[in-house]
Amino acid sequence: MEQKNSGISVFQRYLTIWVALCMVVGVLIGRFLPQIPEFLNQFEYAGISIPMAILIWFMIYPMMMKVDFQSIRNVGKNPKGLFVTWVVNWLIKPFSMYGIASLFFMVIFKAFITPELATEYLAGAVLLGAAPCTAMVFVWSTLTKGNAAYTVVQVATNDLIILVAFVPIVKLLLGVSNVQVPMTTLFLSVMLFVVIPLILGILTRVIVSKSKGTEYFENTFIHKFDGITTIGLLLTLILIFSFQGSVILENPLHILLIAVPLVLQTFIIFAVAYIACKLLRLSHDIAAPAGMIGASNFFELAVAVAVALFGTSSPAALATTVGVLTEVPVMLLLCRTANRTKGWFDNEKA
C-alpha cells in the first residue's frame, strides 16, 4: 500500500509534464491519425461528445461518492461561499470578460486582426464569460481537496441561474437579438455531469456502507479510486487536443492572440473569488472550488451557441474552442496555486 501511494504521489507531482505530453499526443493524433477523432466525433448528441462525457464521469464519480445528504443539508448553514459564487459568476465575470477582451481585440491587437475578426473573437469570449463551469469543477475541487457536498450545491445552483441569466447577459453585451440557446445541451449537461453521477455516487456510498460498514467505505473502498480522476483528466486532454489538432496547427498566431485575454480573465476571476472567500473567513475546502467554478467555463454550452449563432467555421467558434484548449493547463496551475496557499485558510472553519 505504501508503494502504491508513493507511486500516485510521484505521478501527481509531475502532472504538469504529463499534461504537456498529453496535449502533444492529442495534436499529433489529430494531425497524423485524423480517422480517430473523426470516428469519435460520430458519437455526439446535442453538441456533447459521448466519449468525453464518459471520461468526465471517471473524473467526477469518485468525488460524488464522498457526498452524503447530511452534508448537503449542512451547506445552508454557511451560505457565504454560495454568495461568492453567484456574485462573481454573474455580476462580475461576464462584464470583466467583455472589458478585457475588448481591450485586447479592439485596441492592443488592432494591428494584427481586422475589426470584423475582433468583433467575432469578442463574441466568442463573451459566450465563454457568460457560461461558468459545470462538469470540470468537480475535477478541480477533487485536486484541491474541496468540500464535495458544498461543491455540488455551488454547481447545482449555478446551473439553475444559467437557465435564466445566460441569454439576457449575452444579448446585453453583444447586442445579439437572436440568441438561441440549445436547451437540450444545457439540460443534458446538467443531467450527465451533476444529477446522474451524484445519484450513483450516493447510492454507492449507501450500498457499500450498509454491506461492509462506514469505516470500510471511508478508509478502504473510496481509496480504490485514488488516481482515477487524474487519469481521466489526462485521457480527456488527449481527446480534446485530437479533436482540435488541425485548428491549432492552422491558426497558431490567432490562437495565441485569443488565448491572452482568456487566460488573463481566468487568473483575475479566480483571484477575486478566492480572496473574497479569505476575507469572509471561509475554509479552504470552500474557497478553492468557489474560485474554480468562476475561473473555468461551461465550454460545451459556449461552443454550441457560437456554432448556432455564427457557424462551425466562424471566428467566434474558434474563440470558444481556444477557451477549451487553454482551460485545463491554466486550471491545473490554479489548482497548484490553491494547494500551495492552503495555509492562508488554516485558521478558518467551514
C-alpha positions, 0 to 999 in steps of 0.5 A: 500500500505504501508503494502504491501511494508513493507511486500516485504521489510521484505521478501527481507531482509531475502532472504538469509534464504529463499534461504537456505530453498529453496535449502533444499526443492529442495534436499529433493524433489529430494531425497524423491519425485524423480517422480517430477523432473523426470516428469519435466525433460520430458519437455526439448528441446535442453538441456533447461528445459521448466519449468525453462525457464518459471520461468526465464521469471517471473524473467526477464519480469518485468525488460524488461518492464522498457526498452524503445528504447530511452534508448537503443539508449542512451547506445552508448553514454557511451560505457565504461561499454560495454568495461568492459564487453567484456574485462573481459568476454573474455580476462580475465575470461576464462584464470583466470578460467583455472589458478585457477582451475588448481591450485586447481585440479592439485596441492592443491587437488592432494591428494584427486582426481586422475589426470584423475578426475582433468583433467575432473573437469578442463574441466568442469570449463573451459566450465563454464569460457568460457560461461558468463551469459545470462538469470540470469543477468537480475535477478541480475541487477533487485536486484541491481537496474541496468540500464535495457536498458544498461543491455540488450545491455551488454547481447545482445552483449555478446551473439553475441561474444559467437557465435564466441569466445566460441569454439576457447577459449575452444579448446585453453585451453583444447586442445579439437579438437572436440568441438561441440557446440549445436547451437540450445541451444545457439540460443534458449537461446538467443531467450527465455531469451533476444529477446522474453521477451524484445519484450513483455516487450516493447510492454507492456510498449507501450500498457499500456502507450498509454491506461492509460498514462506514469505516470500510467505505471511508478508509478502504473502498473510496481509496480504490479510486485514488488516481482515477480522476487524474487519469481521466483528466489526462485521457480527456486532454488527449481527446480534446487536443485530437479533436482540435489538432488541425485548428491549432496547427492552422491558426497558431498566431490567432490562437495565441492572440485569443488565448491572452485575454482568456487566460488573463480573465481566468487568473483575475476571476479566480483571484477575486473569488478566492480572496473574497472567500479569505476575507469572509473567513471561509475554509479552504475546502470552500474557497478553492472550488468557489474560485474554480467554478468562476475561473473555468467555463461551461465550454460545451454550452459556449461552443454550441451557441457560437456554432448556432449563432455564427457557424462551425467555421466562424471566428467566434467558434474558434474563440470558444474552442481556444477557451477549451484548449487553454482551460485545463493547463491554466486550471491545473496551475490554479489548482497548484496555486490553491494547494500551495496557499492552503495555509492562508485558510488554516485558521478558518472553519467551514 
